[in-house]
Amino acid sequence: MAESQWVYLFDRQNGNALMYATVLEDGQKMPDNGTTVVCPNGLYDPYFDEQAQTWKSITKEEWEAKHTQKPVVPSQADKVMNDLGLQMAQLTAENKQLKQSINQLGLQLAQLTMKDKKENGGN
């Protein structure tokens, strides 16, 4: 049974800039602008170097020069909402795995029941 995996999508029309991360569901094809290479935290305007298969970024000084305004500091409520969103994503993935396990166990039970019926003359 294949498992879901995180995929990091980058924008080829914008210098391979990181767009967002998402979960690639079982059976979904990897997008040509996606990678499973984890984009580390703390990068400034991260972009994916396809040749080196790694994430790179500009320096903090370059970023500050591009962004003359102070970055918005998230409120406590924003942080809580972000944490809840992450928890929801994890629970959704775990729920999917549990459903797959239950379906597999149901199939195994049906197979054992059929085998038992055959061995005991259908009774």
Secondary structure as a PSIPRED ss2 file (coil, helix, strand):
# PSIPRED VFORMAT (PSIPRED V4.0)

   1 M C   1.000  0.000  0.000
   2 A C   1.000  0.000  0.000
   3 E C   1.000  0.000  0.000
   4 S C   1.000  0.000  0.000
   5 Q E   0.000  0.000  1.000
   6 W E   0.000  0.000  1.000
   7 V E   0.000  0.000  1.000
   8 Y E   0.000  0.000  1.000
   9 L E   0.000  0.000  1.000
  10 F E   0.000  0.000  1.000
  11 D E   0.000  0.000  1.000
  12 R H   0.000  1.000  0.000
  13 Q H   0.000  1.000  0.000
  14 N H   0.000  1.000  0.000
  15 G C   1.000  0.000  0.000
  16 N C   1.000  0.000  0.000
  17 A E   0.000  0.000  1.000
  18 L E   0.000  0.000  1.000
  19 M E   0.000  0.000  1.000
  20 Y E   0.000  0.000  1.000
  21 A E   0.000  0.000  1.000
  22 T E   0.000  0.000  1.000
  23 V E   0.000  0.000  1.000
  24 L E   0.000  0.000  1.000
  25 E C   1.000  0.000  0.000
  26 D C   1.000  0.000  0.000
  27 G C   1.000  0.000  0.000
  28 Q C   1.000  0.000  0.000
  29 K C   1.000  0.000  0.000
  30 M C   1.000  0.000  0.000
  31 P C   1.000  0.000  0.000
  32 D C   1.000  0.000  0.000
  33 N C   1.000  0.000  0.000
  34 G E   0.000  0.000  1.000
  35 T E   0.000  0.000  1.000
  36 T C   1.000  0.000  0.000
  37 V C   1.000  0.000  0.000
  38 V C   1.000  0.000  0.000
  39 C C   1.000  0.000  0.000
  40 P C   1.000  0.000  0.000
  41 N C   1.000  0.000  0.000
  42 G C   1.000  0.000  0.000
  43 L C   1.000  0.000  0.000
  44 Y E   0.000  0.000  1.000
  45 D E   0.000  0.000  1.000
  46 P E   0.000  0.000  1.000
  47 Y E   0.000  0.000  1.000
  48 F E   0.000  0.000  1.000
  49 D E   0.000  0.000  1.000
  50 E C   1.000  0.000  0.000
  51 Q C   1.000  0.000  0.000
  52 A C   1.000  0.000  0.000
  53 Q C   1.000  0.000  0.000
  54 T E   0.000  0.000  1.000
  55 W E   0.000  0.000  1.000
  56 K E   0.000  0.000  1.000
  57 S E   0.000  0.000  1.000
  58 I E   0.000  0.000  1.000
  59 T C   1.000  0.000  0.000
  60 K H   0.000  1.000  0.000
  61 E H   0.000  1.000  0.000
  62 E H   0.000  1.000  0.000
  63 W H   0.000  1.000  0.000
  64 E H   0.000  1.000  0.000
  65 A H   0.000  1.000  0.000
  66 K H   0.000  1.000  0.000
  67 H C   1.000  0.000  0.000
  68 T C   1.000  0.000  0.000
  69 Q C   1.000  0.000  0.000
  70 K C   1.000  0.000  0.000
  71 P C   1.000  0.000  0.000
  72 V C   1.000  0.000  0.000
  73 V C   1.000  0.000  0.000
  74 P C   1.000  0.000  0.000
  75 S C   1.000  0.000  0.000
  76 Q H   0.000  1.000  0.000
  77 A H   0.000  1.000  0.000
  78 D H   0.000  1.000  0.000
  79 K H   0.000  1.000  0.000
  80 V H   0.000  1.000  0.000
  81 M H   0.000  1.000  0.000
  82 N H   0.000  1.000  0.000
  83 D H   0.000  1.000  0.000
  84 L H   0.000  1.000  0.000
  85 G H   0.000  1.000  0.000
  86 L H   0.000  1.000  0.000
  87 Q H   0.000  1.000  0.000
  88 M H   0.000  1.000  0.000
  89 A H   0.000  1.000  0.000
  90 Q H   0.000  1.000  0.000
  91 L H   0.000  1.000  0.000
  92 T H   0.000  1.000  0.000
  93 A H   0.000  1.000  0.000
  94 E H   0.000  1.000  0.000
  95 N H   0.000  1.000  0.000
  96 K H   0.000  1.000  0.000
  97 Q H   0.000  1.000  0.000
  98 L H   0.000  1.000  0.000
  99 K H   0.000  1.000  0.000
 100 Q H   0.000  1.000  0.000
 101 S H   0.000  1.000  0.000
 102 I H   0.000  1.000  0.000
 103 N H   0.000  1.000  0.000
 104 Q H   0.000  1.000  0.000
 105 L H   0.000  1.000  0.000
 106 G H   0.000  1.000  0.000
 107 L H   0.000  1.000  0.000
 108 Q H   0.000  1.000  0.000
 109 L H   0.000  1.000  0.000
 110 A H   0.000  1.000  0.000
 111 Q H   0.000  1.000  0.000
 112 L H   0.000  1.000  0.000
 113 T H   0.000  1.000  0.000
 114 M H   0.000  1.000  0.000
 115 K H   0.000  1.000  0.000
 116 D H   0.000  1.000  0.000
 117 K H   0.000  1.000  0.000
 118 K H   0.000  1.000  0.000
 119 E H   0.000  1.000  0.000
 120 N C   1.000  0.000  0.000
 121 G C   1.000  0.000  0.000
 122 G C   1.000  0.000  0.000
 123 N C   1.000  0.000  0.000
